[in-house]
């Protein structure tokens, strides 16, 4: 296996004392993002509401990579809480604080406290691309069929 990708980061004042995102197992694709709310505070997300949750750090992804903010399956299964714009994209040229937009699809208010694991971050290569206009597109068996055109199974 090759050496891990190195990502520079800056810990923000309200993120001090929180561990950095880290892959928790040897083959984990993502690293948990933690809530950087104040020690003496809670963030409540009412049913049907959303909240922008700070993570307490900024980073500099290398050119050619993006970070995807994805839901944590346990939060979704147990509480109905997920990332609203999943996956959220953090571009290589963004230098602001990493934040997560959470939405509560559950029936009860969801409370977030400092250090709670709220989402996961996956870093992946990005392919540069450009569109060019064509007279026609090459044919395929599927053609223009979409949104369920291949059946339920």
Phi, psi and omega per residue, in radians:
X1 nan 2.531 -3.127
X2 -1.388 2.928 3.105
X3 -1.117 2.583 3.130
X4 -1.178 2.635 3.051
X5 -1.150 2.337 3.114
X6 -1.691 2.238 -3.140
X7 -2.101 2.115 3.086
X8 -1.279 2.507 3.139
X9 -2.449 2.825 3.077
X10 -2.254 2.092 3.084
X11 -1.372 2.203 3.118
X12 -1.520 2.752 -3.060
X13 -0.907 -0.729 -3.107
X14 -1.371 -0.059 3.083
X15 -1.752 -0.099 -3.116
X16 -1.017 2.366 3.125
X17 1.610 -0.263 3.083
X18 -1.503 2.467 3.058
X19 -1.178 2.639 3.053
X20 -1.246 2.723 3.034
X21 -0.996 2.431 3.123
X22 -2.612 2.543 3.041
X23 -1.219 2.227 -2.999
X24 -1.458 -0.347 3.082
X25 -2.308 2.873 -3.043
X26 -0.990 -0.643 -3.060
X27 -1.967 0.308 3.119
X28 -1.154 2.381 3.107
X29 -1.384 -0.561 -3.037
X30 -2.068 2.887 3.068
X31 -2.077 2.365 -3.114
X32 -1.186 2.379 3.008
X33 -1.700 2.380 -3.083
X34 -1.889 2.585 3.102
X35 -1.324 2.276 3.135
X36 -1.853 0.865 3.023
X37 -1.433 2.821 -3.099
X38 -1.102 2.629 3.137
X39 -0.947 -0.688 -3.042
X40 -1.712 0.364 -3.059
X41 -2.270 2.786 3.022
X42 -2.296 2.617 3.038
X43 -1.958 2.076 -3.122
X44 -1.824 2.277 3.059
X45 -1.970 1.949 -3.136
X46 -1.230 2.768 3.071
X47 -0.959 2.282 -3.135
X48 1.453 -0.118 -3.112
X49 -1.673 2.910 3.107
X50 -2.282 2.815 3.134
X51 -2.605 2.552 3.048
X52 -1.675 1.981 -3.016
X53 -1.829 2.129 3.126
X54 -1.294 2.596 3.118
X55 -1.932 -0.120 2.997
X56 1.418 0.246 3.085
X57 -2.650 2.779 3.015
X58 -2.133 2.783 -3.115
X59 -2.530 2.885 3.099
X60 -2.163 1.667 3.092
X61 -1.201 2.504 3.057
X62 -1.136 2.604 3.064
X63 -0.996 2.398 -3.124
X64 1.677 0.075 3.127
X65 -2.288 2.737 2.984
X66 -2.317 2.813 2.992
X67 -2.011 2.333 3.106
X68 -1.866 2.261 3.076
X69 -1.662 2.045 -3.043
X70 -2.117 2.741 3.115
X71 -1.173 2.771 2.965
X72 -1.668 2.220 -3.047
X73 -1.081 -0.605 -3.138
X74 -1.130 -0.716 3.107
X75 -1.140 -0.704 3.138
X76 -1.161 -0.796 -3.087
X77 -1.215 -0.740 -3.052
X78 -1.446 -0.662 -2.968
X79 -2.134 -0.172 -3.076
X80 1.326 0.361 -3.128
X81 -1.751 2.278 -3.083
X82 -2.560 3.008 3.073
X83 -1.410 2.169 -3.021
X84 -1.113 -0.771 -3.094
X85 -1.819 0.738 -3.024
X86 -1.176 2.336 -0.221
X87 -1.409 2.421 3.003
X88 -1.295 2.517 -3.105
X89 -1.919 2.284 2.993
X90 -1.948 2.039 -3.089
X91 -1.417 2.777 -3.100
X92 -1.118 -0.373 -3.124
X93 -1.709 0.093 3.107
X94 -1.469 2.314 -3.126
X95 -2.159 0.171 3.135
X96 -1.471 -3.126 -3.139
X97 -1.143 2.465 3.015
X98 -1.323 2.201 3.120
X99 -2.351 2.749 -3.101
X100 -2.180 2.271 3.048
X101 -1.601 1.898 3.122
X102 -1.791 2.572 3.034
X103 -2.255 2.488 -3.126
X104 -1.801 1.818 3.064
X105 -1.583 0.035 -3.104
X106 -1.386 -3.108 -3.106
X107 -1.660 -0.194 -3.102
X108 -2.206 2.743 3.071
X109 -1.033 2.529 3.120
X110 -1.995 2.230 -3.091
X111 -1.802 2.300 3.087
X112 -1.987 2.275 3.107
X113 -2.074 2.850 3.141
X114 -0.928 2.281 3.084
X115 1.508 -0.104 3.091
X116 -1.091 2.445 3.077
X117 -1.382 2.056 -2.983
X118 -1.981 -0.349 -3.104
X119 -2.882 3.132 3.039
X120 -2.253 2.650 -3.096
X121 -1.993 2.182 3.097
X122 -2.074 2.230 3.128
X123 -1.787 2.297 -3.046
X124 -2.506 2.632 3.086
X125 -1.162 2.657 3.100
X126 -2.059 2.373 3.086
X127 -1.680 2.194 3.056
X128 -1.193 2.505 -3.131
X129 -2.600 2.843 3.065
X130 -2.580 2.530 3.081
X131 -1.555 2.578 2.969
X132 -2.377 2.397 -3.116
X133 -1.232 2.483 -3.134
X134 -2.234 2.732 3.068
X135 -1.241 -0.651 -3.140
X136 -2.718 2.835 3.094
X137 -1.812 2.629 3.113
X138 -1.150 2.600 -3.087
X139 -1.446 2.635 3.058
X140 -2.408 2.889 3.105
X141 -1.089 -0.588 -3.129
X142 -1.352 -0.635 -3.117
X143 1.106 -2.357 -3.105
X144 -1.568 0.078 -3.123
X145 -1.166 2.329 -3.139
X146 -2.655 -3.114 3.093
X147 0.807 1.129 3.086
X148 1.636 0.100 -3.084
X149 -1.193 -0.325 -3.138
X150 -1.650 0.096 3.070
X151 1.719 3.107 -3.084
X152 -1.503 -0.516 -3.051
X153 -1.482 nan nan
